[in-house]
Amino acid sequence: MAKIRVGRVGEQIKKELSQLIQTELKDPRIGFLTVTGVDVTNDLSQAKVYLSVLGDEEQKANSLKALDKASGFLRSELGKRIRLRHTPELIFKFDESIAYGSHIEKLLGEIGKNESH
């Protein structure tokens, strides 16, 4: 039963954070950013927020810095929107799966080109 609740809380955090980042944060360092997933610990003390950022490494780093700076604000806003006894600590990480997937696709495309010659 607890696993189901943790999953629901994670989905709710993902939805609310996406909305907060798009509408409330006015930091120019935050580029085109998507919240791809949220992993919440079983005791709901921490939430790892996985992000996908469009742009180069510098833009990614700037977005991460801006989010770390705004994490207190985001956490308090989450607390207002989601009724939990304790709002989880937010840990922002890059979701490398999209970049990894496109890299694999590119490699497969190159293999296909080489075989046709």
GROMACS elastic network, one bead per residue, 0.5 to 0.9 nm:
[ bonds ]
;  ai    aj funct       b0    kb
    1     4     6  0.54135   500
    1     5     6  0.66548   500
    1     6     6  0.89441   500
    2     5     6  0.51401   500
    2     6     6  0.62093   500
    2     7     6  0.86522   500
    2    42     6  0.75156   500
    3     6     6  0.51212   500
    3     7     6  0.62201   500
    3     8     6  0.86755   500
    3    42     6  0.73219   500
    4     7     6  0.51505   500
    4     8     6  0.62570   500
    4     9     6  0.86765   500
    5     8     6  0.50333   500
    5     9     6  0.60713   500
    5    10     6  0.84722   500
    6     9     6  0.51186   500
    6    10     6  0.60807   500
    6    11     6  0.86568   500
    6    39     6  0.85910   500
    6    40     6  0.64078   500
    6    41     6  0.75188   500
    6    42     6  0.63868   500
    6    43     6  0.84225   500
    6    44     6  0.72384   500
    7    10     6  0.50507   500
    7    11     6  0.62473   500
    7    12     6  0.86300   500
    7    38     6  0.88979   500
    7    39     6  0.80622   500
    7    40     6  0.75882   500
    8    11     6  0.51459   500
    8    12     6  0.61623   500
    8    13     6  0.85979   500
    9    12     6  0.50487   500
    9    13     6  0.61022   500
    9    14     6  0.85632   500
    9    40     6  0.77153   500
    9    44     6  0.84813   500
    9    82     6  0.86386   500
   10    13     6  0.51148   500
   10    14     6  0.61551   500
   10    15     6  0.86834   500
   10    37     6  0.80216   500
   10    38     6  0.54013   500
   10    39     6  0.61835   500
   10    40     6  0.57942   500
   10    47     6  0.76322   500
   11    14     6  0.50289   500
   11    15     6  0.62352   500
   11    16     6  0.86637   500
   11    37     6  0.78296   500
   11    38     6  0.69377   500
   11    39     6  0.89331   500
   12    15     6  0.51507   500
   12    16     6  0.61392   500
   12    17     6  0.84383   500
   12    82     6  0.78144   500
   13    16     6  0.51844   500
   13    17     6  0.58245   500
   13    18     6  0.83736   500
   13    38     6  0.72172   500
   13    47     6  0.85549   500
   13    49     6  0.89152   500
   13    78     6  0.73210   500
   13    82     6  0.78961   500
   14    17     6  0.52756   500
   14    18     6  0.61095   500
   14    19     6  0.86554   500
   14    35     6  0.65606   500
   14    36     6  0.78364   500
   14    37     6  0.63716   500
   14    38     6  0.58971   500
   14    49     6  0.76744   500
   15    18     6  0.53525   500
   15    19     6  0.64235   500
   15    20     6  0.87520   500
   15    35     6  0.83857   500
   16    19     6  0.51516   500
   16    20     6  0.60707   500
   16    21     6  0.86076   500
   16    78     6  0.69716   500
   16    81     6  0.76620   500
   16    82     6  0.84394   500
   17    21     6  0.59552   500
   17    22     6  0.84362   500
   17    35     6  0.75729   500
   17    74     6  0.73814   500
   17    78     6  0.74023   500
   18    21     6  0.53660   500
   18    22     6  0.62565   500
   18    23     6  0.86332   500
   18    33     6  0.87887   500
   18    34     6  0.70296   500
   18    35     6  0.59419   500
   19    22     6  0.52905   500
   19    23     6  0.60312   500
   19    24     6  0.79045   500
   20    23     6  0.53317   500
   20    24     6  0.51481   500
   20    25     6  0.68030   500
   20    74     6  0.72517   500
   20    77     6  0.80320   500
   20    78     6  0.85391   500
   21    24     6  0.58520   500
   21    25     6  0.52597   500
   21    26     6  0.84381   500
   21    30     6  0.87611   500
   21    33     6  0.84624   500
   21    67     6  0.87108   500
   21    74     6  0.81434   500
   22    25     6  0.65351   500
   22    26     6  0.84968   500
   22    33     6  0.85430   500
   23    26     6  0.78944   500
   25    28     6  0.87574   500
   25    30     6  0.83586   500
   25    67     6  0.89630   500
   25    70     6  0.80075   500
   25    74     6  0.88189   500
   26    29     6  0.88077   500
   26    30     6  0.81696   500
   27    30     6  0.58799   500
   27    31     6  0.89900   500
   27    63     6  0.88813   500
   27    66     6  0.68534   500
   27    67     6  0.88570   500
   27    70     6  0.89520   500
   28    31     6  0.72577   500
   28    63     6  0.88146   500
   28    66     6  0.86400   500
   29    59     6  0.74331   500
   29    62     6  0.55515   500
   29    63     6  0.54955   500
   29    64     6  0.87918   500
   29    65     6  0.82631   500
   29    66     6  0.62648   500
   30    33     6  0.71858   500
   30    53     6  0.88742   500
   30    59     6  0.78322   500
   30    60     6  0.83599   500
   30    62     6  0.68129   500
   30    64     6  0.77795   500
   30    65     6  0.87213   500
   30    66     6  0.63909   500
   30    67     6  0.75865   500
   31    53     6  0.69408   500
   31    54     6  0.70783   500
   31    55     6  0.78144   500
   31    59     6  0.68439   500
   31    60     6  0.78774   500
   31    62     6  0.83785   500
   31    63     6  0.62520   500
   32    52     6  0.85022   500
   32    53     6  0.59003   500
   32    54     6  0.55532   500
   32    55     6  0.79405   500
   32    63     6  0.89153   500
   33    51     6  0.67806   500
   33    52     6  0.58011   500
   33    54     6  0.65105   500
   33    63     6  0.80817   500
   34    50     6  0.85543   500
   34    51     6  0.56395   500
   34    52     6  0.51515   500
   34    53     6  0.64441   500
   34    54     6  0.86136   500
   35    38     6  0.78922   500
   35    49     6  0.70104   500
   35    50     6  0.59461   500
   35    52     6  0.64362   500
   35    53     6  0.88704   500
   35    95     6  0.88387   500
   36    49     6  0.78394   500
   36    50     6  0.55445   500
   36    51     6  0.55004   500
   36    52     6  0.64751   500
   36    95     6  0.71341   500
   37    48     6  0.82300   500
   37    49     6  0.60857   500
   37    50     6  0.51118   500
   37    51     6  0.72795   500
   37    95     6  0.83069   500
   38    47     6  0.63492   500
   38    48     6  0.55379   500
   38    50     6  0.60254   500
   39    46     6  0.82959   500
   39    47     6  0.55384   500
   39    48     6  0.50765   500
   39    49     6  0.66679   500
   39    50     6  0.81477   500
   40    43     6  0.81086   500
   40    44     6  0.58772   500
   40    45     6  0.76297   500
   40    46     6  0.58564   500
   40    48     6  0.63629   500
   40    49     6  0.86469   500
   40    88     6  0.79535   500
   41    44     6  0.51134   500
   41    45     6  0.63419   500
   41    46     6  0.56883   500
   41    47     6  0.65101   500
   41    48     6  0.84610   500
   41    88     6  0.87900   500
   42    45     6  0.78367   500
   42    46     6  0.87753   500
   43    46     6  0.79849   500
   44    47     6  0.72334   500
   44    86     6  0.76919   500
   44    87     6  0.76756   500
   44    88     6  0.57188   500
   44    89     6  0.86310   500
   45    86     6  0.72813   500
   45    87     6  0.72026   500
   45    89     6  0.60821   500
   45    90     6  0.89878   500
   46    87     6  0.83907   500
   46    90     6  0.61055   500
   46    91     6  0.72697   500
   47    88     6  0.57723   500
   47    89     6  0.59691   500
   47    90     6  0.50927   500
   47    91     6  0.60915   500
   47    92     6  0.84779   500
   48    89     6  0.83921   500
   48    90     6  0.61240   500
   48    92     6  0.59462   500
   48    93     6  0.69063   500
   49    90     6  0.67674   500
   49    91     6  0.58912   500
   49    93     6  0.60505   500
   49    94     6  0.82311   500
   49    95     6  0.88539   500
   50    91     6  0.85483   500
   50    92     6  0.61754   500
   50    94     6  0.54008   500
   50    95     6  0.51369   500
   50    96     6  0.88676   500
   51    92     6  0.71741   500
   51    93     6  0.61350   500
   51    95     6  0.52588   500
   51    96     6  0.86224   500
   52    60     6  0.86480   500
   52    93     6  0.88840   500
   52    94     6  0.60336   500
   52    95     6  0.55496   500
   52    96     6  0.76185   500
   52    97     6  0.89936   500
   52    98     6  0.76385   500
   52    99     6  0.88102   500
   53    56     6  0.85598   500
   53    59     6  0.78866   500
   53    60     6  0.59510   500
   53    63     6  0.78368   500
   53    94     6  0.77817   500
   53    95     6  0.86382   500
   54    59     6  0.79526   500
   54    60     6  0.75990   500
   55    58     6  0.79351   500
   55    59     6  0.57617   500
   55    60     6  0.66893   500
   56    59     6  0.54305   500
   56    60     6  0.63651   500
   56    61     6  0.88007   500
   57    60     6  0.50121   500
   57    61     6  0.61341   500
   57    62     6  0.86033   500
   58    61     6  0.50880   500
   58    62     6  0.61348   500
   58    63     6  0.85682   500
   59    62     6  0.50818   500
   59    63     6  0.60957   500
   59    64     6  0.85721   500
   60    63     6  0.51674   500
   60    64     6  0.62098   500
   60    65     6  0.86862   500
   60    94     6  0.83906   500
   61    64     6  0.51173   500
   61    65     6  0.61955   500
   61    66     6  0.86523   500
   62    65     6  0.50932   500
   62    66     6  0.61673   500
   62    67     6  0.86124   500
   63    66     6  0.51502   500
   63    67     6  0.61742   500
   63    68     6  0.86062   500
   64    67     6  0.51193   500
   64    68     6  0.61011   500
   64    69     6  0.85721   500
   64    92     6  0.71422   500
   64    93     6  0.79886   500
   64    94     6  0.85214   500
   65    68     6  0.51298   500
   65    69     6  0.62024   500
   65    70     6  0.86511   500
   66    69     6  0.51134   500
   66    70     6  0.62182   500
   66    71     6  0.85786   500
   67    71     6  0.58081   500
   67    74     6  0.85736   500
   67    92     6  0.75964   500
   68    71     6  0.50844   500
   68    72     6  0.81710   500
   68    90     6  0.86854   500
   68    91     6  0.81284   500
   68    92     6  0.73490   500
   69    72     6  0.73559   500
   69    73     6  0.85327   500
   70    73     6  0.53093   500
   70    74     6  0.61307   500
   70    75     6  0.85626   500
   71    75     6  0.58926   500
   71    76     6  0.85169   500
   71    89     6  0.85076   500
   71    90     6  0.66534   500
   71    91     6  0.84520   500
   71    92     6  0.89100   500
   72    75     6  0.51217   500
   72    76     6  0.62120   500
   72    77     6  0.85998   500
   72    89     6  0.88832   500
   72    90     6  0.86328   500
   73    76     6  0.52469   500
   73    77     6  0.61610   500
   73    78     6  0.85453   500
   74    77     6  0.51309   500
   74    78     6  0.60503   500
   74    79     6  0.85609   500
   74    90     6  0.85064   500
   75    78     6  0.50205   500
   75    79     6  0.61790   500
   75    80     6  0.87937   500
   75    87     6  0.66622   500
   75    88     6  0.75125   500
   75    89     6  0.72030   500
   75    90     6  0.70403   500
   76    80     6  0.64562   500
   76    81     6  0.88350   500
   76    87     6  0.77510   500
   77    80     6  0.51143   500
   77    81     6  0.63223   500
   77    82     6  0.85977   500
   78    81     6  0.50691   500
   78    82     6  0.57742   500
   78    83     6  0.85777   500
   78    87     6  0.71364   500
   79    82     6  0.54037   500
   79    83     6  0.64393   500
   79    84     6  0.68400   500
   79    85     6  0.86389   500
   79    86     6  0.77476   500
   79    87     6  0.55324   500
   79    88     6  0.87956   500
   80    83     6  0.69041   500
   80    84     6  0.89918   500
   82    87     6  0.82821   500
   83    86     6  0.86800   500
   83    87     6  0.84959   500
   84    87     6  0.60735   500
   84    88     6  0.88769   500
   87    90     6  0.88619   500
   94    97     6  0.89221   500
   95    98     6  0.68960   500
   95    99     6  0.81016   500
   96    99     6  0.53728   500
   96   100     6  0.59279   500
   96   101     6  0.84834   500
   97   101     6  0.59074   500
   97   102     6  0.85991   500
   98   101     6  0.50437   500
   98   102     6  0.62854   500
   98   103     6  0.85879   500
   99   102     6  0.52364   500
   99   103     6  0.61486   500
   99   104     6  0.87003   500
  100   103     6  0.50610   500
  100   104     6  0.62610   500
  100   105     6  0.86468   500
  101   104     6  0.51790   500
  101   105     6  0.62058   500
  101   106     6  0.86669   500
  102   106     6  0.61411   500
  102   107     6  0.86479   500
  103   106     6  0.51082   500
  103   107     6  0.62879   500
  103   108     6  0.86873   500
  104   107     6  0.50634   500
  104   108     6  0.61464   500
  104   109     6  0.85341   500
  105   108     6  0.51084   500
  105   109     6  0.61240   500
  105   110     6  0.86892   500
  106   109     6  0.50178   500
  106   110     6  0.62936   500
  106   111     6  0.87336   500
  107   110     6  0.50909   500
  107   111     6  0.62788   500
  107   112     6  0.86630   500
  108   111     6  0.50443   500
  108   112     6  0.62075   500
  108   113     6  0.87297   500
  109   112     6  0.50572   500
  109   113     6  0.63285   500
  109   114     6  0.87694   500
  110   113     6  0.51002   500
  110   114     6  0.62515   500
  110   115     6  0.87222   500
  111   114     6  0.51647   500
  111   115     6  0.62779   500
  111   116     6  0.88189   500
  112   115     6  0.53175   500
  112   116     6  0.64545   500
  113   116     6  0.53853   500
  113   117     6  0.68179   500
  114   117     6  0.55724   500
